[in-house]
């Protein structure tokens, strides 16, 4: 899944902080190790993607349940007539 997820305010703040720290290290030297910060950044992005996927699945499940309830209500109404 390559789409960009919606980030929470906390995630945006963390990503901005990590980006600033990476930039600061980059200014210090081009050979400074930044893998630890990149892993943290990736972990936050992956967490946001997982949350988006879970929310989409919950939404689809709720829509399916609502559709089923409408069909059952319609069938009940037809039986009464």
C-alpha positions as a Markdown table, in Angstrom:
| # | Residue | x | y | z |
|---|---|---|---|---|
| 1 | Unk | 0.0 | 0.0 | 0.0 |
| 2 | Unk | 1.8 | 3.1 | -1.2 |
| 3 | Unk | -0.8 | 5.7 | -0.6 |
| 4 | Unk | -0.2 | 8.4 | 2.0 |
| 5 | Unk | -2.2 | 7.9 | 5.2 |
| 6 | Unk | -3.9 | 10.6 | 7.2 |
| 7 | Unk | -1.6 | 11.5 | 10.1 |
| 8 | Unk | -2.7 | 12.5 | 13.6 |
| 9 | Unk | -1.4 | 15.7 | 15.1 |
| 10 | Unk | 1.1 | 13.8 | 17.2 |
| 11 | Unk | 2.4 | 11.8 | 14.3 |
| 12 | Unk | 2.9 | 15.1 | 12.3 |
| 13 | Unk | 4.8 | 16.6 | 15.2 |
| 14 | Unk | 7.0 | 13.5 | 15.6 |
| 15 | Unk | 7.8 | 13.3 | 11.9 |
| 16 | Unk | 8.7 | 17.0 | 11.9 |
| 17 | Unk | 10.9 | 16.5 | 14.9 |
| 18 | Unk | 12.7 | 13.5 | 13.3 |
| 19 | Unk | 13.1 | 15.4 | 10.0 |
| 20 | Unk | 14.7 | 18.3 | 11.9 |
| 21 | Unk | 17.1 | 16.0 | 13.7 |
| 22 | Unk | 18.0 | 14.3 | 10.4 |
| 23 | Unk | 18.7 | 17.7 | 8.9 |
| 24 | Unk | 20.8 | 18.7 | 11.8 |
| 25 | Unk | 22.9 | 15.6 | 11.5 |
| 26 | Unk | 23.1 | 16.1 | 7.8 |
| 27 | Unk | 24.5 | 19.6 | 8.4 |
| 28 | Unk | 27.1 | 18.2 | 10.8 |
| 29 | Unk | 28.5 | 15.8 | 8.2 |
| 30 | Unk | 27.4 | 13.8 | 5.2 |
| 31 | Unk | 28.8 | 10.7 | 6.7 |
| 32 | Unk | 26.9 | 10.8 | 10.0 |
| 33 | Unk | 24.7 | 7.7 | 10.6 |
| 34 | Unk | 21.0 | 8.4 | 10.4 |
| 35 | Unk | 19.6 | 4.9 | 10.2 |
| 36 | Unk | 18.1 | 5.1 | 13.7 |
| 37 | Unk | 16.1 | 8.2 | 12.8 |
| 38 | Unk | 15.0 | 6.8 | 9.5 |
| 39 | Unk | 13.7 | 3.6 | 11.2 |
| 40 | Unk | 11.7 | 5.7 | 13.7 |
| 41 | Unk | 10.3 | 7.7 | 10.8 |
| 42 | Unk | 9.4 | 4.6 | 8.8 |
| 43 | Unk | 7.8 | 3.0 | 11.9 |
| 44 | Unk | 5.5 | 6.1 | 12.4 |
| 45 | Unk | 4.5 | 6.0 | 8.7 |
| 46 | Unk | 3.8 | 2.3 | 8.8 |
| 47 | Unk | 1.7 | 2.7 | 12.0 |
| 48 | Unk | -0.4 | 5.4 | 10.3 |
| 49 | Unk | -0.9 | 3.1 | 7.3 |
| 50 | Unk | -2.0 | 0.2 | 9.5 |
| 51 | Unk | -4.4 | 2.5 | 11.3 |
| 52 | Unk | -5.9 | 3.7 | 8.0 |
| 53 | Unk | -6.3 | 0.1 | 6.8 |
| 54 | Unk | -8.0 | -0.9 | 10.1 |
| 55 | Unk | -10.4 | 2.1 | 9.9 |
| 56 | Unk | -11.2 | 1.3 | 6.3 |
| 57 | Unk | -12.0 | -2.3 | 7.2 |
| 58 | Unk | -14.2 | -1.2 | 10.1 |
| 59 | Unk | -16.0 | 1.2 | 7.9 |
| 60 | Unk | -16.6 | -1.5 | 5.3 |
| 61 | Unk | -17.9 | -3.9 | 7.9 |
| 62 | Unk | -20.2 | -1.3 | 9.4 |
| 63 | Unk | -21.6 | -0.5 | 5.9 |
| 64 | Unk | -22.1 | -4.2 | 5.3 |
| 65 | Unk | -24.0 | -4.6 | 8.6 |
| 66 | Unk | -26.1 | -1.5 | 7.8 |
| 67 | Unk | -27.0 | -2.9 | 4.4 |
| 68 | Unk | -28.0 | -6.2 | 5.9 |
| 69 | Unk | -30.2 | -4.5 | 8.5 |
| 70 | Unk | -31.9 | -2.5 | 5.8 |
| 71 | Unk | -32.6 | -5.6 | 3.8 |
| 72 | Unk | -34.0 | -7.4 | 6.9 |
| 73 | Unk | -36.2 | -4.5 | 7.8 |
| 74 | Unk | -37.5 | -4.4 | 4.2 |
| 75 | Unk | -38.3 | -8.1 | 4.3 |
| 76 | Unk | -40.1 | -7.7 | 7.7 |
| 77 | Unk | -42.2 | -4.9 | 6.2 |
| 78 | Unk | -43.2 | -7.0 | 3.2 |
| 79 | Unk | -44.2 | -9.9 | 5.5 |
| 80 | Unk | -46.5 | -7.6 | 7.4 |
| 81 | Unk | -48.4 | -6.5 | 4.3 |
